[in-house]
Each structure stands twice: as structure tokens, then as C-alpha cells.
Amino acid sequence: MNMRAAWFLGWLLAAALAAPQLMAQEAAPPVETAPADDSEILVERERIIDVRAASALVRAVSGRAQSREPLPRFNVPLCLSLAIDEPERGVLIGRRIIANARAAGLTIAKRGCRPNALVIVREDVRQWIIDYRRSGRQFIGRMKRHQVDRVLRSRDPAYAFQDIEVIVAGPRGRVDRNTRKNIRSAAVMMDRAASAQFTPEQVADYITLRLLAPTREMDEVAGRAPRTILTLFRVNAERQAEMSRFDRTYLATLYRLRFNATAMEVAMTTARMLATDAER
């Protein structure tokens, strides 16, 4: 990392992570969104053989969330900040993430916004996270120590953090149809050496899903299930060149259903949309 990149990274994190939430009082300039274009995104057509497998994959990808509980998502405009050692590659990654978000139906915040989403790609990022925490400074939003520890046990050389706010309107704090789960802030931190073996599009598409939706690491999926970019770091998996049709349908379904759609509703709607598209 050169001195300029190191200074920028330190300044951004001091600003973005010092506050209780992942928002800076003097935030780094957000990613320029004007050049981003949904037409940049090409999705290879895939035949969905097994609708049940597609529904099961949604549940697996989302971490096997409780079927009757809402899935967390951003319910405010997305404001993205990047700290990536290679500026030219970083621009490509940032634009792609913004294009992906727009295609899924997210609102993109105006220029000058306070960041609520952060992407870091740097050398030995896991050790950097550990050292940063040892300094005693607040990490991501209101995440507890055990939550951060769980993320650090990831197998992939990428670490996804989401600070989730649960708003319960039911009596006695019970989860009901009026409950919502808001992603207040999110960050994806990826090891530079590991990311260098992939194209900017692959890196951006992987980060998009980990940043904007409830996801988890994936092993190679079953033979009849749809493909997913989330197997990118699996050695024996069929690596995708970009987000698959399943990935984009899942993300779009999450953001186009009502703001507190349950895990079951997202899974079933995603599977139906894939099946309908396959029949055309």
C-alpha cells in the first residue's frame, strides 16, 4: 500500500468508524454514481430445473433465517464509500456495486451523503481488523464483540458486517407482520491478494450480495440448484463470471416486496419468478 492510499484509508476509517454508527461526521466522498448504468449488467440465461431447490437455496443463502421473520435490508438510500488500494480497479468495483443496487431497486443517495455502506480491499485485512479492535475503538455500528468474532471465523477472505436494527411493533415485543429489520450500516472487508485473482465485476458482484442482503458463505451448491456468485472463493465450486440470475432475482425480490417481507415470502417469490422466467 502506498503512502497516499494508507493515509486515505486511515482517514476514512477514523471518520467512518469512530462514531456509534458507520457514518462519518466528515465522511469520505461517496462513490460517484453518475456513470453507473444498469445496461452494464449482463446476466447469462440459466434454466432453473428445480423450483424447490431454488427456494431452498434462498433459505441457505440468507443464513436459514426464521421463515416468519422479516429479512433485513436497507430502508434508506444507499451511500457507499470505498477504501481500495488500486484506484482504477476501485472505480470499476464501485460503479458496478452502484449499478447492481439500482438494478435491484435501491435508492442511491445524493452526492455529499453520509456513508452507510463501506467497502475495504487491502492487504491482510483480517489481521488489520483484529489490530483495529485491539485499539479499543468502536467497530461497526452497535455490533457486539461476539458478533464481530463470528464474522472473523469466516472461511472466505472477505468479512461482511451488518448492523441490524429490529423494530418490533407487536405486544410484549413479539415479532409480527409489522416488525421490520433495518440494515443501519454495513461493511465488506476483503483481502487484496485473494481478490486480485478475480475480475472487478466478480469482486463487485460478490460484495454487492454480502453488503446489501442477508447472506452467508456458501459451499458448492447441489447439482439441481441454481448457481450463485457466493461460491466465488470455493476451490472446487463452479465459479461464476458475475452474479447469476438467481442472485439478481433474490436481491430484487428482497427490495421490491414490502419493506418487511418474511424470509418465507422472499424465498417463495424468488423461486416463482425464476420458474416464470425459465418458461418464457
Secondary structure, DSSP 4 states (H G I P E B T S, - for coil): --HHHHHHHHHHHHHHHHSSSS--TTPPPPPP-TT--GGG----------HHHHHHHHHHHTTS--TTSBPPB--S-B-EEEEESSHHHHHHHHHHHHHHHHHHTPPBPPTTPPPSEEEEEETTHHHHHHHHHHTT---STT--HHHHHHHHT-SSSEEEEEEEEEE--SGGG---TT-EEEEEEEEEEEEHHHHTTS-HHHHHHHHHHHHHS------PPPTTSPP-GGGTT-TTS---SS--HHHHHHHHHHHHS-TT-BHHHHHHHHHHHHHHHHH-
